Amino acid sequence: MRYHDSPFTAIYPGVTCPMIHIKRVVLDVLKPHNPNALDFTTAIAEKAPGCRIKLTVTAMDEKTETVIVVIEGEQVQFNVITEVISSLGGSIHSIDEVDVENVPVDTEPA
């Protein structure tokens, strides 16, 4: 989520405003067996350039796997990650950990 294109800049022109960067997110995901873990993480990585993806299988049953997916990067695009997971038949059960950074941005033209 970024605030540099938000109403904040319209209300406070020329004021330094925050830009929030997601650096790390840990997700508890339920996914079907197919795609396998390698294909699942590769598909996420293809849509998240510059990010590192780690997947750990924590439980399996006849048709599904519960996995922990860790995504790390300078600017993780959470909405893109969720769309990819959904398109692969996965469902996010919970967001277990998040690391964000508030980077001030000067709205004045240089």
Long-range contacts (C-beta under 8 A, 24 or more apart in sequence): 3-105, 4-105, 4-107, 9-107, 13-107, 14-107, 14-108, 15-107, 16-104, 16-105, 16-106, 16-107, 17-104, 17-105, 17-107, 18-102, 18-103, 18-104, 18-105, 19-102, 19-103, 19-104, 19-105, 20-100, 20-101, 20-102, 20-103, 21-74, 21-75, 21-76, 21-100, 21-101, 21-103, 22-75, 22-76, 22-77, 22-78, 22-98, 22-99, 22-100, 23-72, 23-73, 23-74, 23-75, 23-76, 23-99, 23-100, 23-101, 24-70, 24-71, 24-72, 24-76, 24-97, 24-98, 24-99, 25-70, 25-71, 25-76, 25-78, 25-81, 25-95, 25-97, 25-98, 25-99, 26-68, 26-69, 26-70, 26-95, 26-96, 26-97, 26-98, 27-68, 27-69, 27-70, 27-71, 27-81, 27-85, 27-92, 27-93, 27-94, 27-95, 27-96, 28-66, 28-67, 28-68, 28-92, 28-93, 28-94, 28-95, 28-96, 29-66, 29-67, 29-68, 29-69, 29-85, 29-90, 29-91, 29-92, 29-93, 30-64, 30-65, 30-66, 30-67, 30-90, 30-91, 30-93, 31-64, 31-65, 31-67, 31-85, 31-88, 31-89, 31-90, 31-91, 32-63, 32-64, 32-65, 32-89, 32-90, 33-60, 33-63, 33-64, 33-65, 35-88, 37-65, 37-67, 40-67, 40-88, 40-90, 41-69, 43-84, 43-88, 44-69, 44-71, 44-81, 44-84, 44-85, 47-80, 47-81, 47-83, 47-84, 48-73, 48-76, 48-77, 48-80, 48-81, 48-84, 50-74, 50-75, 51-76, 66-93, 68-96
